[in-house]
């Protein structure tokens, strides 16, 4: 590829190589792959992205260039989700689990949830309801630096709450807007009452 200076004629070959890097990068497992392992695929998304960016510098529109544009978009796509305990103890700090990709920061709102609220995360009106609600608390976290384009997980500490029902809302931007942004949410109850099922 270097021999032909990434001319349009080899753009599809560059894409296929980038695709193979990305497919191998997707097999990365932090529990299985050691940092000093030469076969560790963690950073292969970087190699794939670099190849795609070189192809995108070409003036001629080719199939390889279009495919590289799509692949690079996939590699750089942001992702966010949160989860936590369904019931937490009142007046005690608790933690939530954040899963993220390609995000340097996350913003969190804690919102009191009336009993009339239903979990309708597929409904756009539900998200607008959360965005418009007055939060009880707002905080943000700088996430561990990761330029590998891999999915990551981290626990985030949240302040203690009084007994009640709450929505934890996470956003990729500080304004919590619906457009050009990622939002994630889940319900939690703050209660001393718990039960066990056998």
C-alpha positions in Angstrom: 0.0 0.0 0.0 2.8 2.4 0.9 4.5 1.6 -2.4 1.5 3.0 -4.3 1.1 5.9 -1.9 -2.5 4.9 -1.3 -3.6 5.7 -4.8 -7.3 5.3 -5.5 -6.6 1.9 -7.2 -5.5 0.4 -3.9 -8.2 2.1 -1.8 -10.3 -1.1 -1.5 -7.2 -3.1 -0.5 -6.5 -0.6 2.2 -10.1 -0.9 3.4 -10.0 -4.7 3.5 -6.8 -4.4 5.6 -8.4 -1.9 7.9 -11.5 -4.1 8.2 -9.3 -7.0 9.2 -7.7 -4.9 11.9 -11.0 -3.8 13.2 -12.4 -7.3 13.3 -9.5 -8.5 15.3 -9.7 -5.5 17.6 -13.3 -6.5 18.4 -12.0 -9.7 19.9 -10.1 -7.8 22.7 -11.0 -9.0 26.2 -9.2 -7.1 29.1 -9.6 -10.2 31.2 -7.9 -12.5 28.7 -5.3 -10.3 26.9 -2.3 -9.1 28.9 -0.8 -5.7 28.3 2.7 -7.0 27.3 1.3 -9.6 24.9 2.5 -8.8 21.4 -0.7 -10.4 20.1 -2.9 -8.2 22.2 -5.5 -6.8 19.7 -6.4 -3.8 22.0 -4.9 -1.1 19.8 -5.7 -2.5 16.4 -8.7 -0.1 16.1 -6.0 2.7 16.0 -4.3 1.0 13.0 -7.6 0.5 11.2 -8.5 4.2 11.8 -5.1 5.4 10.5 -5.5 3.4 7.3 -9.0 4.8 6.8 -7.9 8.4 7.3 -5.2 8.0 4.7 -7.7 6.7 2.2 -10.1 9.6 3.0 -7.4 12.1 1.9 -7.8 10.9 -1.7 -9.6 13.2 -4.1 -11.3 10.5 -6.1 -14.4 8.8 -4.7 -14.0 5.1 -4.8 -15.8 2.1 -3.2 -12.8 1.7 -0.9 -13.1 5.4 0.2 -16.8 5.0 1.0 -16.2 1.8 2.9 -13.4 3.5 4.9 -15.6 6.4 5.8 -18.2 4.0 7.1 -15.7 2.0 9.0 -14.0 5.0 10.6 -17.5 6.2 11.7 -18.1 2.9 13.4 -14.7 2.9 15.1 -15.1 6.5 16.5 -18.7 6.0 17.5 -19.5 7.0 21.1 -21.4 4.6 23.3 -22.9 4.9 26.8 -25.0 2.8 29.1 -25.4 2.7 32.9 -26.7 0.2 35.4 -26.8 -0.3 39.1 -28.6 -1.9 42.0 -32.4 -1.9 41.8 -32.5 -1.0 45.5 -29.9 1.0 47.5 -29.7 1.8 51.2 -30.9 5.3 52.2 -28.4 7.9 53.5 -25.5 5.9 52.1 -23.4 6.7 49.1 -23.7 4.1 46.3 -22.1 3.2 43.0 -23.3 2.8 39.4 -21.6 0.9 36.6 -20.9 3.0 33.4 -20.1 1.3 30.1 -18.7 3.7 27.6 -16.7 4.0 24.4 -14.8 7.0 22.9 -15.9 9.3 25.7 -13.6 11.5 27.8 -16.3 12.6 30.2 -19.8 11.8 31.4 -22.4 14.0 33.2 -24.9 12.5 35.7 -28.2 13.8 37.0 -30.2 12.3 39.9 -33.9 12.9 39.4 -36.7 12.1 41.8 -39.2 9.9 40.0 -42.9 10.1 40.9 -44.8 6.8 41.1 -46.8 7.9 38.0 -43.6 7.8 35.9 -43.3 4.6 33.8 -40.1 3.1 32.3 -40.6 3.9 28.7 -37.1 4.4 27.4 -38.2 3.7 23.8 -40.6 6.7 24.0 -39.1 10.0 23.0 -41.5 11.8 25.4 -39.9 9.8 28.2 -36.5 11.3 27.5 -37.9 14.8 27.2 -39.5 14.3 30.5 -36.2 13.4 32.1 -34.4 16.3 30.4 -37.0 18.8 31.6 -37.1 17.5 35.2 -35.3 19.5 37.9 -32.5 17.3 39.1 -31.7 16.8 42.8 -28.1 16.6 42.1 -25.8 17.0 39.1 -22.2 15.8 38.8 -19.6 14.9 36.1 -16.7 12.6 35.9 -13.5 12.5 33.8 -13.2 9.0 32.5 -10.0 7.0 32.4 -8.1 8.0 29.3 -8.5 5.5 26.5 -7.6 6.2 22.9 -8.0 2.6 21.9 -11.6 3.0 20.7 -12.5 -0.1 22.8 -15.5 -0.4 25.1 -14.7 0.2 28.8 -16.4 0.0 32.1 -15.9 1.9 35.3 -17.8 2.4 38.6 -18.9 5.9 39.5 -19.7 7.0 43.1 -22.9 8.8 43.7 -24.1 10.7 46.9 -26.5 9.3 49.5 -30.2 9.7 48.9 -33.3 9.7 51.1 -35.9 7.0 50.7 -37.7 7.2 47.4 -37.6 6.3 43.7 -35.1 7.9 41.4 -33.9 8.0 37.8 -30.1 8.2 37.2 -29.6 10.0 33.9 -26.2 10.0 32.1 -25.2 12.2 29.2 -22.3 12.5 26.9 -22.6 16.3 27.0 -23.2 18.8 29.9 -26.4 20.2 28.4 -28.3 16.8 28.3 -29.7 17.7 24.9 -31.5 15.0 22.9 -30.0 15.8 19.5 -26.3 15.0 18.7 -25.9 13.4 22.1 -26.1 10.1 23.9 -28.3 9.6 26.9 -28.8 6.6 29.2 -31.0 6.1 32.3 -32.2 3.6 34.8 -34.5 3.5 37.8 -33.4 2.8 41.4 -35.3 2.7 44.7 -33.8 3.9 47.9 -35.2 1.8 50.7 -34.4 -0.2 53.8 -36.8 -2.9 52.6 -35.3 -5.8 50.7 -36.3 -9.3 49.9 -34.8 -12.6 48.8 -36.2 -15.0 46.3 -35.2 -18.7 46.3 
